[in-house]
Amino acid sequence: MSRTTASIMRINKELDKISGLDGIVADMVEQKEHEIKKMVECILKNYANASVFDYFGKGKDV
């Protein structure tokens, strides 16, 4: 299992603890949702090939 997958699983486990809450909690989670979407877009655009062997995913020559 990749470190990324393990981290996502841990995050989901934590979020399950607050599932169903509303009010300020919903506002806080929605804000993070926007940040996460932007982060994922950046990763897919710039680092989709990153690995343990190619940290930035730019190929051997970079």
Helices and strands as residue ranges (DSSP letters): H 3-16, H 24-46
